[in-house]
Amino acid sequence: MADFADLASDRELLDTEQAIAAARRPIEHVPVACGECHNCGATVQAGATFCDVDCRDDWQARRRAAIR
Protein backbone atom coordinates (compact mmCIF):
# COMPACT_ATOMS: atom_id res chain seq x y z
CA MET A 1 0.00 0.00 0.00
CA ALA A 2 1.28 3.46 -0.90
CA ASP A 3 2.14 5.90 1.83
CA PHE A 4 1.72 9.69 1.74
CA ALA A 5 5.13 10.22 0.17
CA ASP A 6 4.31 7.86 -2.71
CA LEU A 7 0.95 9.54 -3.28
CA ALA A 8 2.58 12.98 -3.24
CA SER A 9 5.23 11.83 -5.70
CA ASP A 10 2.60 10.43 -8.05
CA ARG A 11 0.64 13.68 -7.87
CA GLU A 12 3.75 15.74 -8.53
CA LEU A 13 4.54 13.65 -11.60
CA LEU A 14 1.00 14.04 -12.91
CA ASP A 15 1.04 17.82 -12.36
CA THR A 16 4.42 18.11 -14.10
CA GLU A 17 3.24 16.10 -17.11
CA GLN A 18 0.12 18.24 -17.42
CA ALA A 19 2.13 21.46 -17.17
CA ILE A 20 4.54 20.30 -19.89
CA ALA A 21 1.64 19.30 -22.17
CA ALA A 22 -0.02 22.69 -21.64
CA ALA A 23 3.22 24.52 -22.42
CA ARG A 24 3.61 22.61 -25.69
CA ARG A 25 0.14 23.51 -26.95
CA PRO A 26 0.17 26.43 -29.37
CA ILE A 27 -1.22 29.67 -28.06
CA GLU A 28 -4.47 30.52 -29.78
CA HIS A 29 -4.31 34.05 -31.16
CA VAL A 30 -7.61 35.84 -30.71
CA PRO A 31 -7.88 39.03 -32.73
CA VAL A 32 -8.87 42.18 -30.86
CA ALA A 33 -11.46 44.54 -32.28
CA CYS A 34 -9.61 47.59 -33.64
CA GLY A 35 -12.04 49.14 -36.13
CA GLU A 36 -10.82 47.30 -39.19
CA CYS A 37 -11.03 43.76 -40.55
CA HIS A 38 -8.05 41.63 -39.53
CA ASN A 39 -8.14 39.92 -42.92
CA CYS A 40 -8.70 42.59 -45.55
CA GLY A 41 -8.35 45.86 -43.64
CA ALA A 42 -11.86 47.14 -44.40
CA THR A 43 -13.56 49.36 -41.84
CA VAL A 44 -15.89 47.35 -39.55
CA GLN A 45 -18.54 48.13 -36.95
CA ALA A 46 -17.42 48.87 -33.40
CA GLY A 47 -16.55 45.64 -31.58
CA ALA A 48 -16.25 43.55 -34.77
CA THR A 49 -13.00 41.89 -35.78
CA PHE A 50 -13.90 40.89 -39.36
CA CYS A 51 -16.09 42.45 -42.02
CA ASP A 52 -17.89 39.17 -42.81
CA VAL A 53 -17.85 35.42 -42.31
CA ASP A 54 -15.77 34.82 -45.42
CA CYS A 55 -12.96 37.05 -44.16
CA ARG A 56 -13.07 35.36 -40.75
CA ASP A 57 -12.90 31.90 -42.33
CA ASP A 58 -10.05 32.95 -44.65
CA TRP A 59 -8.08 34.41 -41.73
CA GLN A 60 -8.59 31.24 -39.65
CA ALA A 61 -7.53 29.00 -42.56
CA ARG A 62 -4.35 31.00 -43.10
CA ARG A 63 -3.55 30.91 -39.34
CA ARG A 64 -3.97 27.11 -39.27
CA ALA A 65 -1.73 26.78 -42.34
CA ALA A 66 0.92 28.99 -40.75
CA ILE A 67 0.95 26.87 -37.59
CA ARG A 68 1.55 23.68 -39.59
C-alpha positions in Angstrom: 0.0 0.0 0.0 1.3 3.5 -0.9 2.1 5.9 1.8 1.7 9.7 1.7 5.1 10.2 0.2 4.3 7.9 -2.7 0.9 9.5 -3.3 2.6 13.0 -3.2 5.2 11.8 -5.7 2.6 10.4 -8.0 0.6 13.7 -7.9 3.8 15.7 -8.5 4.5 13.6 -11.6 1.0 14.0 -12.9 1.0 17.8 -12.4 4.4 18.1 -14.1 3.2 16.1 -17.1 0.1 18.2 -17.4 2.1 21.5 -17.2 4.5 20.3 -19.9 1.6 19.3 -22.2 0.0 22.7 -21.6 3.2 24.5 -22.4 3.6 22.6 -25.7 0.1 23.5 -27.0 0.2 26.4 -29.4 -1.2 29.7 -28.1 -4.5 30.5 -29.8 -4.3 34.1 -31.2 -7.6 35.8 -30.7 -7.9 39.0 -32.7 -8.9 42.2 -30.9 -11.5 44.5 -32.3 -9.6 47.6 -33.6 -12.0 49.1 -36.1 -10.8 47.3 -39.2 -11.0 43.8 -40.5 -8.0 41.6 -39.5 -8.1 39.9 -42.9 -8.7 42.6 -45.6 -8.4 45.9 -43.6 -11.9 47.1 -44.4 -13.6 49.4 -41.8 -15.9 47.4 -39.6 -18.5 48.1 -37.0 -17.4 48.9 -33.4 -16.5 45.6 -31.6 -16.3 43.6 -34.8 -13.0 41.9 -35.8 -13.9 40.9 -39.4 -16.1 42.5 -42.0 -17.9 39.2 -42.8 -17.8 35.4 -42.3 -15.8 34.8 -45.4 -13.0 37.1 -44.2 -13.1 35.4 -40.8 -12.9 31.9 -42.3 -10.1 32.9 -44.7 -8.1 34.4 -41.7 -8.6 31.2 -39.7 -7.5 29.0 -42.6 -4.3 31.0 -43.1 -3.6 30.9 -39.3 -4.0 27.1 -39.3 -1.7 26.8 -42.3 0.9 29.0 -40.7 1.0 26.9 -37.6 1.5 23.7 -39.6 
